[in-house]
Amino acid sequence: MSGKNYSKAVEDIKSRVSIVEVIGSVTPLKRAGSGYMCCCPFHKEKTPSFSVSESRNFYHCFGCGESGDAIKFVQKYYNLDFQGAVERLCQQYGIVIEETRSGDDQKRDEYYEANRLAARYFYDTLSKSANKGYEYMAKRGLSAKTMQWFGIGYTGEGWSGLTDHLLKNGVSRETLLALGLSSEKNGKLFDKFRSRVMFPIINVRGKVIGFGGRIIGDGEPKYLNSPESPVYLKKLNLYGINRSKDAILREGFAILVEGYMDCVSLYQSGVENVTASCGTALTPEQAKLLKRYTKKVVLCYDSDKAGINAALRGIDVLREAGMEVSVLNVDDGKDPDEYVKKHGKDGFLDLLKNKAMPDVDYKVSILRGNYDLKDQTQGIKFFKEIASIIRGLSPVEADIYIQKYAREYSISEGALRREVESTQPEKEKSGQIVARQDVSESRQQDVVTAADVNLERMLIRLIMVKSSYLDKLSGYPEGFVTAKGRAIKDAMEFEYKPGAEFEASSLANSLTDEESEYLYRIIDNIQIGDSDELAFADCIERLDDKRAAKRVHRIHDILEMADAMPEEVVDQEQINKLLTELQTLQNRNRGKN
């Protein structure tokens, strides 16, 4: 696994891959209560005893006792080791196994530095002398402070100001062309961006990865964006997320807008939990990035036809990521930028409170405008469309919306319910299960407590004292619960040499600024006490306690699944063994209390 970030790939698999789809792709599954059933693929049987729970992301065979998650299933079914199973799932579901960063990753550093220098050049051009860019942004209502917050800049009408500046500062021609900062004609370089207000796109780690340029005056294209490069993939990034992520965590939801100015204007007004897609339709990867900080999103796109279509597409993408979605249509002014300038923060928040509607209601409201319900034929089509929308919901949501729309449109609840249930997706009809991406809370990573984080910090501190502890922790991956902690562990595994202790400065070369800060904070602040061996033994005991608690929970899952199975399918001897194990674990816990 040297050089590859498999722990990150495992996280992606757990958050993005449906166990029902994985197993359903090799053996037909049938719905059984809240889960699915089939004959076990690992032993011969006539009566199905293999149970799959999507909500628990877990399978268990009541015949042979085989159980596990999606990765374990692929290991067993295809006779692969853990690494091979992870690689197969990543390839199948388009998940990239990232390379562990190393200190000689010079090219990417060159790109980041070139973009940083360009951003500084653009900002200096805007802020240090009178120019059309500053006049334009001030006219749009932005303060000098806001322009500084977002690093907004300007590039004049000249042909090679930026190019000449970057070449003088050691940036190569190849880098200028690769990043789209310069273009080439007849062997000569010239600036790609001219006479534009420049919006630097900054990732969550604070690195400038690209730019969006808005033309001053007439000209096409209105917006010119950086091309994709090794440091900038549009589908993976959101504009303004570097500034707004803390506010999104604080407020408990994100406001997702279309344009740079919408994002900047709302932020300036005091509505800071806002971010924007980077000149592209919302992507699953962007939804996943947003989900790091919240599960609730309000789509606030322009109220024109293009904005409505973008909102409808965005709803589906966010829903598939397992997020709770609302939609806010700005009804006074065509976009959030205009509205917040006219009505201020309080006016926008009032609109958000009173006018934002759940995604299903929004879809139905848009449909409503397409049909004349006085016409019987159109009315029937309208209700069939409603049924199609409801059909994709969870059973609880579907029940609520069936009742609601039956009352609202004076249609028989039974008729609407039968219409919803009448047509199943084609793949499900043929025995293949359609993947459900509205992943429940229980499919996500375990809830991380303050005690878990403190334990992770102690483990990292102990490894810095004695590197051999890293090898002893190889069987406890669950000890590293934060993204920064796992990145530090990956860097340690990459650099580990038996008998040699770790140097913080060497590890930092393979870490981001935030990860390095986390490491140094641990080294400076975590005290081990008189004996690192006793401290390590205590950590292992705490990890074992946590593992035992998780096993208790898993046994309860299996026993609940057994209760829903036909009595003749369940192996009572196996159940008795589980009950004995459960009692042993519970006695262990009582003995420690």
C-alpha positions as CSV (number, residue, x, y, z in Angstrom):
1,M,0.0,0.0,0.0
2,S,3.1,2.2,0.0
3,G,2.4,5.6,-1.7
4,K,-1.3,5.3,-1.9
5,N,-4.0,6.7,0.4
6,Y,-6.1,3.6,0.9
7,S,-7.7,5.0,4.1
8,K,-9.2,7.9,2.1
9,A,-10.4,5.4,-0.5
10,V,-12.1,3.3,2.2
11,E,-13.9,6.4,3.5
12,D,-15.1,7.2,0.0
13,I,-16.4,3.6,-0.5
14,K,-18.3,3.7,2.8
15,S,-19.9,7.0,2.0
16,R,-20.6,6.5,-1.7
17,V,-21.1,2.8,-2.4
18,S,-24.4,1.0,-1.7
19,I,-23.9,-2.5,-0.4
20,V,-27.2,-3.5,-2.0
21,E,-25.9,-2.5,-5.4
22,V,-22.6,-4.4,-4.8
23,I,-24.3,-7.6,-3.9
24,G,-27.2,-7.2,-6.2
25,S,-24.9,-6.9,-9.2
26,V,-23.8,-10.6,-8.7
27,T,-26.9,-12.2,-7.3
28,P,-30.6,-11.2,-7.5
29,L,-31.9,-9.7,-4.3
30,K,-35.5,-9.6,-3.2
31,R,-37.0,-7.2,-0.8
32,A,-37.7,-8.7,2.7
33,G,-39.1,-6.3,5.2
34,S,-36.7,-3.4,5.6
35,G,-33.8,-5.3,4.0
36,Y,-33.1,-7.8,1.1
37,M,-32.7,-11.6,0.9
38,C,-31.0,-14.1,-1.4
39,C,-29.5,-17.5,-1.4
40,C,-26.0,-17.3,0.0
41,P,-23.3,-17.0,-2.7
42,F,-20.8,-18.6,-0.3
43,H,-22.5,-21.9,0.4
44,K,-25.2,-24.1,-1.3
45,E,-28.7,-23.7,0.0
46,K,-32.2,-23.9,-1.3
47,T,-33.9,-21.6,1.1
48,P,-32.5,-18.0,1.1
49,S,-30.8,-17.2,4.4
50,F,-28.5,-14.4,3.2
51,S,-29.7,-11.1,4.5
52,V,-28.6,-7.6,3.4
53,S,-29.3,-4.4,5.3
54,E,-28.7,-1.2,3.4
55,S,-29.3,1.0,6.4
56,R,-26.6,-0.8,8.3
57,N,-24.4,-1.3,5.3
58,F,-24.0,-4.9,6.4
59,Y,-24.7,-8.5,5.3
60,H,-25.1,-11.7,7.3
61,C,-25.8,-15.3,6.3
62,F,-27.9,-17.2,8.8
63,G,-26.8,-20.4,7.2
64,C,-23.0,-20.3,7.2
65,G,-22.4,-17.2,9.5
66,E,-20.5,-15.2,6.9
67,S,-21.0,-11.4,7.5
68,G,-19.4,-8.0,6.8
69,D,-19.6,-4.8,4.7
70,A,-19.2,-4.2,1.0
71,I,-15.4,-4.5,1.0
72,K,-15.5,-7.8,2.9
73,F,-18.1,-9.1,0.4
74,V,-15.9,-8.3,-2.6
75,Q,-12.9,-9.8,-0.8
76,K,-14.7,-13.1,-0.2
77,Y,-16.6,-13.3,-3.5
78,Y,-13.7,-12.5,-5.8
79,N,-11.0,-14.1,-3.6
80,L,-9.1,-10.8,-3.1
81,D,-7.1,-9.4,-0.3
82,F,-8.2,-6.1,1.3
83,Q,-6.2,-3.9,-1.0
84,G,-7.5,-5.7,-4.1
85,A,-11.1,-5.4,-2.9
86,V,-10.7,-1.7,-2.3
87,E,-9.0,-1.2,-5.8
88,R,-11.8,-3.2,-7.5
89,L,-14.6,-1.1,-5.9
90,C,-12.7,2.1,-6.6
91,Q,-12.4,1.2,-10.2
92,Q,-16.0,0.1,-10.5
93,Y,-17.4,3.3,-8.9
94,G,-15.0,5.9,-10.2
95,I,-13.3,6.5,-6.9
96,V,-9.7,7.8,-7.2
97,I,-7.1,6.3,-4.9
98,E,-4.9,9.3,-4.3
99,E,-1.2,9.1,-4.1
100,T,0.3,9.9,-0.8
101,R,2.0,13.2,-1.1
102,S,5.8,13.2,-0.9
103,G,8.3,15.9,-0.4
104,D,9.5,15.9,-4.0
105,D,6.0,16.7,-5.4
106,Q,7.7,19.7,-7.0
107,K,5.4,20.2,-10.1
108,R,2.2,20.7,-8.0
109,D,4.1,23.1,-5.7
110,E,5.2,25.0,-8.8
111,Y,1.6,25.3,-10.0
112,Y,0.4,26.5,-6.6
113,E,3.2,29.1,-6.4
114,A,2.4,30.4,-9.9
115,N,-1.2,30.8,-9.1
116,R,-0.4,32.5,-5.8
117,L,1.9,35.0,-7.6
118,A,-0.8,35.6,-10.2
119,A,-3.4,36.2,-7.5
120,R,-1.1,38.7,-5.8
121,Y,-0.5,40.5,-9.1
122,F,-4.2,40.7,-9.9
123,Y,-5.0,42.0,-6.4
124,D,-2.2,44.6,-6.5
125,T,-3.4,45.8,-9.9
126,L,-6.9,46.3,-8.5
127,S,-5.9,47.9,-5.2
128,K,-2.9,50.0,-5.7
129,S,-4.0,52.5,-8.3
130,A,-7.2,53.8,-10.0
131,N,-8.5,51.3,-12.5
132,K,-11.7,50.2,-14.2
133,G,-11.8,47.0,-12.2
134,Y,-12.0,48.7,-8.8
135,E,-14.6,51.2,-10.2
136,Y,-16.7,48.4,-11.5
137,M,-16.6,46.4,-8.2
138,A,-17.3,49.5,-6.1
139,K,-20.3,50.3,-8.4
140,R,-21.5,46.7,-7.7
141,G,-21.5,47.5,-4.0
142,L,-18.4,45.7,-2.8
143,S,-16.2,47.3,-0.2
144,A,-12.4,47.3,-0.2
145,K,-12.5,44.9,2.7
146,T,-14.6,42.4,0.9
147,M,-12.3,42.6,-2.2
148,Q,-9.4,41.8,0.2
149,W,-11.3,39.0,1.9
150,F,-11.8,37.2,-1.4
151,G,-8.6,38.3,-3.0
152,I,-10.5,39.9,-5.9
153,G,-8.2,41.5,-8.5
154,Y,-8.1,43.1,-11.9
155,T,-6.1,42.6,-15.1
156,G,-5.7,45.6,-17.3
157,E,-6.0,45.9,-21.1
158,G,-2.3,45.2,-21.8
159,W,-1.2,42.0,-23.6
160,S,1.6,40.7,-21.4
161,G,1.7,42.3,-18.0
162,L,1.0,39.1,-16.0
163,T,3.1,36.9,-18.3
164,D,6.1,39.2,-18.0
165,H,5.8,39.5,-14.2
166,L,5.6,35.7,-13.7
167,L,8.5,34.9,-16.1
168,K,10.6,37.4,-14.1
169,N,9.7,35.6,-10.9
170,G,10.9,32.3,-12.3
171,V,7.6,30.7,-13.5
172,S,8.3,28.6,-16.6
173,R,6.5,28.9,-19.9
174,E,5.2,25.4,-19.5
175,T,3.6,26.2,-16.2
176,L,2.0,29.4,-17.6
177,L,0.4,27.5,-20.4
178,A,-0.6,24.5,-18.3
179,L,-2.5,26.8,-15.9
180,G,-4.1,28.8,-18.6
181,L,-2.5,32.1,-17.3
182,S,-0.9,32.7,-20.7
183,S,-1.6,31.7,-24.3
184,E,0.9,31.3,-27.1
185,K,0.8,32.5,-30.7
186,N,3.7,32.3,-33.2
187,G,6.0,31.4,-30.4
188,K,5.1,34.4,-28.2
189,L,3.3,34.3,-24.9
190,F,0.5,36.8,-24.0
191,D,-2.0,37.1,-21.1
192,K,-5.0,34.8,-21.3
193,F,-7.0,37.2,-19.0
194,R,-7.3,40.8,-20.1
195,S,-9.6,43.7,-19.0
196,R,-11.3,41.5,-16.5
197,V,-12.2,41.5,-12.8
198,M,-10.5,38.4,-11.4
199,F,-12.0,36.0,-8.8
200,P,-9.3,33.6,-7.4
201,I,-10.7,30.1,-6.7
202,I,-9.2,28.9,-3.4
203,N,-9.5,25.3,-2.1
204,V,-10.3,24.4,1.5
205,R,-6.6,24.2,2.2
206,G,-6.1,27.9,1.2
207,K,-4.3,27.2,-2.0
208,V,-5.1,29.2,-5.1
209,I,-6.1,26.6,-7.8
210,G,-7.6,28.7,-10.6
211,F,-9.4,31.9,-11.6
212,G,-12.7,33.2,-12.9
213,G,-12.5,36.5,-14.9
214,R,-15.5,38.7,-15.5
215,I,-15.2,41.1,-18.6
216,I,-15.4,44.8,-17.9
217,G,-17.8,46.3,-20.4
218,D,-18.9,44.5,-23.6
219,G,-17.2,41.4,-24.8
220,E,-17.4,37.6,-24.9
221,P,-17.2,35.4,-23.1
222,K,-18.7,37.3,-20.2
223,Y,-16.9,34.9,-17.8
224,L,-13.6,33.3,-18.7
225,N,-12.4,30.5,-16.4
226,S,-9.1,28.7,-15.9
227,P,-8.8,25.4,-17.7
228,E,-8.5,22.3,-15.6
229,S,-5.0,21.4,-14.5
230,P,-3.3,19.0,-12.1
231,V,-4.3,21.4,-9.2
232,Y,-7.7,22.4,-10.5
233,L,-10.6,20.2,-11.3
234,K,-13.9,22.2,-11.5
235,K,-16.0,19.3,-10.4
236,L,-14.1,18.9,-7.1
237,N,-14.2,22.5,-5.9
238,L,-16.7,25.1,-4.7
239,Y,-16.1,28.9,-4.9
240,G,-15.8,30.6,-1.5
241,I,-15.8,27.4,0.5
242,N,-12.4,28.3,2.0
243,R,-14.1,31.3,3.7
244,S,-17.5,29.9,4.4
245,K,-16.8,26.4,5.7
246,D,-16.7,27.5,9.4
247,A,-20.0,29.5,9.0
248,I,-21.6,26.5,7.3
249,L,-20.6,24.3,10.3
250,R,-21.8,27.0,12.7
251,E,-25.2,27.6,11.0
252,G,-25.9,23.9,10.3
253,F,-26.7,24.5,6.6
254,A,-25.2,25.9,3.4
255,I,-26.7,28.3,0.9
256,L,-25.6,27.2,-2.6
257,V,-25.6,29.9,-5.3
258,E,-24.6,30.0,-9.0
259,G,-22.3,32.9,-9.4
260,Y,-19.2,34.5,-7.9
261,M,-21.0,37.8,-7.2
262,D,-24.0,36.1,-5.5
263,C,-21.5,34.4,-3.1
264,V,-19.5,37.5,-2.4
265,S,-22.5,39.8,-2.0
266,L,-24.2,37.5,0.5
267,Y,-21.0,37.0,2.4
268,Q,-20.5,40.8,2.6
269,S,-24.0,41.3,3.9
270,G,-23.4,38.9,6.8
271,V,-24.8,35.8,5.3
272,E,-21.5,33.9,5.5
273,N,-22.7,30.2,5.1
274,V,-22.7,30.6,1.3
275,T,-20.7,29.0,-1.5
276,A,-21.0,28.7,-5.3
277,S,-20.3,26.1,-8.0
278,C,-17.3,27.0,-10.2
279,G,-18.8,27.8,-13.5
280,T,-20.3,24.3,-13.9
281,A,-23.4,22.4,-13.1
282,L,-23.4,20.9,-9.6
283,T,-21.5,17.6,-9.5
284,P,-21.6,14.6,-7.2
285,E,-18.0,15.5,-6.1
286,Q,-19.0,19.0,-5.1
287,A,-22.0,17.6,-3.2
288,K,-19.6,15.3,-1.4
289,L,-17.3,18.2,-0.5
290,L,-20.2,20.2,0.8
291,K,-21.3,17.2,2.9
292,R,-18.1,17.4,4.9
293,Y,-19.6,20.4,6.6
294,T,-23.4,19.9,6.5
295,K,-26.2,17.7,5.4
296,K,-28.6,20.6,4.8
297,V,-28.4,22.7,1.6
298,V,-30.6,25.6,0.4
299,L,-30.3,26.0,-3.4
300,C,-30.6,29.7,-4.2
301,Y,-30.2,30.0,-8.0
302,D,-31.4,32.7,-10.4
303,S,-35.2,32.7,-10.9
304,D,-34.9,32.5,-14.7
305,K,-35.4,29.4,-16.8
306,A,-31.7,28.4,-16.7
307,G,-31.7,28.9,-12.9
308,I,-34.8,26.7,-12.4
309,N,-33.3,24.0,-14.6
310,A,-30.1,24.2,-12.6
311,A,-32.0,23.9,-9.3
312,L,-33.9,20.8,-10.5
313,R,-30.6,19.1,-11.5
314,G,-29.0,20.2,-8.3
315,I,-31.8,18.7,-6.2
316,D,-31.1,15.3,-7.7
317,V,-27.4,15.5,-7.2
318,L,-27.7,16.6,-3.6
319,R,-30.4,14.0,-2.9
320,E,-28.2,11.2,-4.2
321,A,-25.5,12.4,-1.8
322,G,-27.9,11.8,1.0
323,M,-28.5,15.5,1.8
324,E,-31.6,17.4,2.9
325,V,-32.5,20.0,0.2
326,S,-34.6,23.1,0.1
327,V,-35.0,25.7,-2.7
328,L,-35.3,29.4,-2.4
329,N,-36.6,31.4,-5.4
330,V,-35.7,35.0,-5.2
331,D,-38.9,36.8,-6.2
332,D,-37.7,40.5,-6.2
333,G,-34.7,40.8,-8.4
334,K,-33.4,38.1,-10.6
335,D,-30.6,36.8,-8.4
336,P,-29.4,36.7,-4.8
337,D,-26.8,39.5,-5.5
338,E,-29.5,42.0,-6.4
339,Y,-31.9,40.9,-3.7
340,V,-29.5,41.2,-0.8
341,K,-28.3,44.6,-2.0
342,K,-31.8,45.9,-2.1
343,H,-33.1,44.3,1.2
344,G,-30.0,43.6,3.2
345,K,-29.2,40.6,5.4
346,D,-32.4,40.7,7.5
347,G,-34.5,40.9,4.3
348,F,-32.7,37.9,2.8
349,L,-33.0,35.8,6.0
350,D,-36.7,36.6,6.2
351,L,-37.1,35.5,2.6
352,L,-35.1,32.3,3.5
353,K,-37.3,31.6,6.5
354,N,-40.7,32.2,4.8
355,K,-40.1,31.2,1.2
356,A,-37.6,28.4,1.0
357,M,-39.5,25.2,0.2
358,P,-38.6,21.5,0.5
359,D,-37.2,20.1,-2.8
360,V,-40.2,17.9,-3.4
361,D,-42.6,20.8,-3.1
362,Y,-40.4,22.9,-5.4
363,K,-40.5,20.2,-8.1
364,V,-44.3,19.9,-7.8
365,S,-44.7,23.7,-7.9
366,I,-42.6,23.9,-11.2
367,L,-44.7,21.0,-12.6
368,R,-47.9,22.8,-11.6
369,G,-47.1,25.7,-13.9
370,N,-46.9,23.3,-16.9
371,Y,-50.4,21.9,-16.7
372,D,-54.0,23.2,-16.9
373,L,-55.8,21.2,-14.2
374,K,-59.2,22.2,-15.6
375,D,-58.3,20.0,-18.5
376,Q,-58.9,16.3,-17.5
377,T,-56.1,14.9,-19.7
378,Q,-53.6,17.4,-18.4
379,G,-54.7,16.8,-14.8
380,I,-54.0,13.0,-15.2
381,K,-50.6,13.7,-16.6
382,F,-49.9,16.1,-13.7
383,F,-50.8,13.5,-11.1
384,K,-48.7,10.9,-12.8
385,E,-45.7,13.2,-12.7
386,I,-46.3,13.8,-9.0
387,A,-46.4,10.0,-8.5
388,S,-43.1,9.7,-10.4
389,I,-41.5,12.2,-8.0
390,I,-42.8,10.6,-4.9
391,R,-41.8,7.1,-6.1
392,G,-38.1,8.0,-5.6
393,L,-38.6,8.9,-1.9
394,S,-38.1,6.9,1.2
395,P,-41.3,5.1,2.4
396,V,-41.8,7.7,5.2
397,E,-41.4,10.7,2.9
398,A,-43.6,9.1,0.3
399,D,-46.4,8.5,2.8
400,I,-46.3,12.1,4.0
401,Y,-46.3,13.6,0.5
402,I,-49.1,11.2,-0.7
403,Q,-51.3,12.5,2.1
404,K,-50.3,16.1,1.5
405,Y,-50.9,16.2,-2.3
406,A,-54.1,14.1,-2.0
407,R,-55.5,16.8,0.3
408,E,-54.1,19.7,-1.6
409,Y,-55.4,18.7,-5.0
410,S,-58.6,16.9,-3.9
411,I,-57.6,13.5,-5.3
412,S,-58.2,10.1,-3.6
413,E,-55.2,9.2,-1.4
414,G,-55.7,5.6,-2.3
415,A,-55.6,6.4,-6.0
416,L,-52.4,8.4,-5.7
417,R,-50.8,5.7,-3.5
418,R,-51.6,3.0,-6.1
419,E,-50.2,5.2,-8.8
420,V,-47.0,5.6,-6.8
421,E,-46.7,1.9,-6.2
422,S,-47.8,0.8,-9.7
423,T,-44.5,1.3,-11.6
424,Q,-41.2,0.0,-10.3
425,P,-37.9,0.9,-12.0
426,E,-37.1,-1.4,-14.8
427,K,-33.9,-2.7,-13.2
428,E,-35.8,-3.7,-10.1
429,K,-38.4,-5.5,-12.2
430,S,-35.7,-7.7,-13.7
431,G,-34.3,-8.6,-10.3
432,Q,-31.5,-6.2,-10.3
433,I,-31.6,-3.7,-7.5
434,V,-31.3,0.0,-8.3
435,A,-28.7,1.7,-6.1
436,R,-30.2,4.0,-3.5
437,Q,-27.8,6.9,-2.9
438,D,-29.9,8.6,-0.2
439,V,-27.5,7.1,2.3
440,S,-28.8,7.0,5.9
441,E,-26.9,8.2,8.9
442,S,-26.0,4.7,10.0
443,R,-24.1,4.1,6.7
444,Q,-21.7,6.9,7.4
445,Q,-18.6,6.8,9.5
446,D,-19.1,6.2,13.2
447,V,-19.9,9.3,15.3
448,V,-16.7,10.9,16.4
449,T,-16.6,12.1,20.0
450,A,-14.2,14.4,21.8
451,A,-12.8,11.3,23.6
452,D,-12.1,9.6,20.2
453,V,-10.1,12.7,19.0
454,N,-8.2,12.9,22.3
455,L,-7.3,9.2,21.9
456,E,-6.1,9.8,18.3
457,R,-3.9,12.7,19.5
458,M,-2.4,10.5,22.2
459,L,-1.6,7.8,19.7
460,I,0.1,10.2,17.4
461,R,2.1,11.6,20.3
462,L,3.2,8.1,21.4
463,I,4.3,7.2,17.9
464,M,6.4,10.4,17.7
465,V,8.1,9.3,21.0
466,K,8.6,5.7,19.8
467,S,8.0,4.8,16.1
468,S,7.6,1.1,16.9
469,Y,4.2,1.8,18.3
470,L,3.0,2.5,14.7
471,D,3.6,-1.2,13.8
472,K,1.7,-2.3,17.0
473,L,-1.3,-0.2,15.9
474,S,-1.6,-1.8,12.4
475,G,-4.6,-3.8,13.6
476,Y,-6.4,-0.7,15.0
477,P,-7.2,1.6,12.0
478,E,-10.2,2.9,14.0
479,G,-7.9,4.7,16.3
480,F,-7.4,7.5,13.7
481,V,-10.8,9.2,13.5
482,T,-10.1,12.6,11.8
483,A,-9.0,13.3,8.3
484,K,-5.9,15.1,9.6
485,G,-5.1,12.2,11.9
486,R,-5.4,9.6,9.1
487,A,-3.2,11.8,6.8
488,I,-0.5,11.9,9.5
489,K,-0.7,8.1,10.0
490,D,-0.4,7.6,6.2
491,A,2.7,9.9,6.1
492,M,4.2,7.9,9.0
493,E,3.6,4.6,7.3
494,F,5.2,5.9,4.1
495,E,8.3,7.1,6.0
496,Y,8.5,4.3,8.6
497,K,11.9,2.6,9.0
498,P,12.4,0.0,11.8
499,G,14.7,1.4,14.5
500,A,14.5,5.0,13.3
501,E,12.3,7.7,15.0
502,F,10.2,10.2,13.2
503,E,11.1,13.8,12.6
504,A,8.2,16.2,12.6
505,S,9.9,18.4,10.0
506,S,10.3,15.4,7.6
507,L,6.6,14.3,8.1
508,A,5.5,17.9,7.5
509,N,6.9,17.7,3.9
510,S,4.1,15.1,3.1
511,L,1.3,17.0,4.9
512,T,-0.8,20.1,4.1
513,D,-0.4,23.2,6.2
514,E,-3.5,22.3,8.3
515,E,-2.2,18.7,8.8
516,S,1.2,20.0,9.8
517,E,-0.3,22.4,12.3
518,Y,-2.3,19.6,13.8
519,L,0.9,17.5,14.2
520,Y,2.9,20.3,15.8
521,R,0.0,21.1,18.1
522,I,-0.1,17.5,19.3
523,I,3.7,17.5,19.9
524,D,3.5,20.8,21.9
525,N,0.4,20.1,24.0
526,I,-0.1,16.4,24.6
527,Q,1.6,15.2,27.7
528,I,2.3,11.4,28.1
529,G,3.3,11.1,31.7
530,D,5.9,9.0,33.4
531,S,5.7,5.9,31.2
532,D,4.9,5.8,27.5
533,E,4.5,2.1,27.8
534,L,1.7,2.4,30.3
535,A,0.1,5.2,28.3
536,F,0.2,3.0,25.2
537,A,-1.3,0.0,27.1
538,D,-4.1,2.3,28.3
539,C,-4.8,3.4,24.7
540,I,-5.0,-0.2,23.5
541,E,-7.4,-1.0,26.3
542,R,-9.6,1.9,25.2
543,L,-9.5,0.8,21.6
544,D,-10.5,-2.7,22.7
545,D,-13.4,-1.3,24.7
546,K,-14.6,0.6,21.7
547,R,-14.2,-2.4,19.5
548,A,-16.2,-4.5,22.0
549,A,-19.0,-1.9,22.1
550,K,-19.1,-2.0,18.3
551,R,-19.3,-5.8,18.3
552,V,-22.2,-5.6,20.8
553,H,-24.0,-3.3,18.4
554,R,-23.3,-5.6,15.4
555,I,-24.7,-8.6,17.3
556,H,-27.8,-6.7,18.1
557,D,-28.1,-5.9,14.4
558,I,-27.8,-9.6,13.5
559,L,-30.3,-10.6,16.1
560,E,-32.8,-8.0,14.8
561,M,-32.3,-9.3,11.3
562,A,-32.9,-12.8,12.6
563,D,-36.2,-11.8,14.1
564,A,-37.4,-10.7,10.7
565,M,-36.4,-14.0,9.0
566,P,-38.5,-17.1,8.6
567,E,-37.9,-19.5,11.6
568,E,-36.7,-22.4,9.4
569,V,-34.0,-20.2,7.8
570,V,-32.3,-19.2,11.0
571,D,-29.6,-21.5,12.4
572,Q,-30.5,-21.6,16.1
573,E,-27.0,-22.9,17.0
574,Q,-25.5,-19.8,15.4
575,I,-27.9,-17.6,17.3
576,N,-27.0,-19.3,20.6
577,K,-23.3,-18.7,19.9
578,L,-24.1,-15.0,19.3
579,L,-26.1,-14.8,22.5
580,T,-23.2,-16.3,24.4
581,E,-20.7,-13.9,22.8
582,L,-23.1,-11.0,23.6
583,Q,-23.3,-12.1,27.3
584,T,-19.5,-12.4,27.5
585,L,-19.0,-8.9,26.1
586,Q,-21.7,-7.4,28.4
587,N,-20.1,-9.1,31.4
588,R,-16.8,-7.7,30.3
589,N,-18.3,-4.2,30.3
590,R,-20.0,-4.6,33.6
591,G,-16.7,-5.8,35.1
592,K,-15.0,-2.6,34.0
593,N,-17.7,-0.4,35.5
